Amino acid sequence: MEHRSDKDWKRTRSHYRIRKRLSGRGTRPRLVVFRSLSHIYVQAVDDETGKTLAAASSVGKTLGLKNGGNLDAAKAVGKEIARRLQENGHQEVVFDRGGYRYHGRIKVLADAAREGGLKF
């Protein structure tokens, strides 16, 4: 696996360690976060079947965001993923921060998903 930077390599190693302990089930999917400089992405994955149950991101025009790499975008994406999961009948998730530290955009997204009605 090729990595762009030392920072990316450290995040990937951290994510591997997290994934040893976490897995999503059909009743409680894994909520995976990926962030780049300009956008934030989140998806709910059932690891037993290998399927994505719901996804949301700051890319595109569905959320009407001008900038996808800030706290407002993370909050909007968090609320959107909560809405989409509840439409599918899921209330509880396992939060996978993707190797990122739990602060900034990651924390805002998680808090917004909780405000939207998800439990984790």
C-alpha positions in Angstrom: 0.0 0.0 0.0 1.4 3.3 -1.0 1.0 6.4 1.2 1.4 10.0 0.3 3.0 11.2 3.5 4.2 10.1 7.0 1.1 11.7 8.5 -1.1 9.6 6.2 0.8 6.5 7.1 0.4 7.1 10.8 -3.4 7.7 10.4 -3.6 4.4 8.4 -1.8 2.4 11.0 -4.0 3.9 13.7 -7.1 3.0 11.7 -5.9 -0.6 11.4 -5.6 -0.8 15.2 -9.1 0.7 15.6 -10.5 -1.8 13.1 -9.2 -4.8 15.0 -11.7 -3.9 17.8 -14.6 -2.4 15.8 -17.0 -4.0 13.4 -20.4 -3.1 12.2 -23.4 -5.6 12.4 -26.7 -5.4 10.6 -28.4 -4.1 13.7 -25.5 -1.7 14.6 -23.6 -0.6 11.5 -20.1 1.0 11.6 -20.1 4.8 10.9 -16.9 5.4 9.0 -15.5 8.9 8.5 -13.0 10.2 6.0 -11.9 13.8 5.7 -9.8 15.6 3.2 -8.8 19.2 3.1 -11.7 20.2 1.1 -14.5 17.7 2.0 -15.8 15.3 4.6 -17.4 11.9 3.9 -19.3 9.4 6.1 -20.8 6.1 5.4 -22.6 3.4 7.4 -21.2 -0.1 6.7 -22.5 -3.6 7.6 -19.3 -5.5 7.9 -21.1 -8.9 8.0 -22.4 -8.5 4.4 -19.9 -5.9 3.2 -22.6 -3.5 2.2 -22.9 0.3 2.6 -26.3 1.1 4.2 -26.2 4.9 3.9 -23.7 7.5 2.9 -23.4 11.3 3.0 -20.7 13.8 2.0 -20.1 17.5 1.5 -19.5 16.9 -2.2 -22.3 17.8 -4.6 -25.3 20.1 -4.4 -27.6 18.0 -2.2 -26.6 19.8 1.0 -26.1 23.2 -0.6 -22.6 23.8 0.9 -20.2 26.4 -0.5 -17.2 25.0 1.4 -17.0 21.3 2.3 -13.9 21.5 4.5 -15.2 23.4 7.5 -17.1 22.8 10.7 -20.5 23.9 9.2 -20.1 21.2 6.5 -19.3 18.5 9.0 -22.4 19.4 11.0 -24.6 19.3 7.9 -23.1 15.9 6.9 -23.6 14.5 10.4 -27.3 15.5 10.4 -27.8 14.1 6.9 -26.3 10.7 7.7 -28.5 10.5 10.9 -31.6 11.3 8.8 -30.7 8.7 6.1 -30.0 6.0 8.7 -33.2 6.6 10.5 -35.1 6.3 7.2 -33.5 2.9 6.9 -34.6 2.0 10.5 -31.2 2.2 12.2 -30.9 4.0 15.5 -27.6 2.7 16.9 -24.1 2.8 15.3 -20.5 2.1 16.1 -18.4 5.2 15.4 -15.2 4.6 13.5 -13.2 7.9 13.4 -10.9 6.5 10.7 -7.7 7.0 12.6 -8.3 10.8 13.0 -8.1 12.4 16.4 -11.5 13.0 17.9 -11.6 16.8 17.7 -12.5 19.5 15.2 -14.6 18.3 12.2 -14.7 14.7 13.4 -16.2 15.7 16.8 -18.6 18.1 15.2 -19.9 15.4 12.8 -20.3 12.9 15.7 -22.2 15.5 17.8 -24.5 16.4 14.9 -25.2 12.8 14.2 -26.2 12.4 17.9 -28.4 15.5 17.7 -30.0 13.9 14.7 -31.0 10.9 16.8 -28.2 8.3 16.4 -26.9 6.5 19.5 -23.2 5.6 19.8 
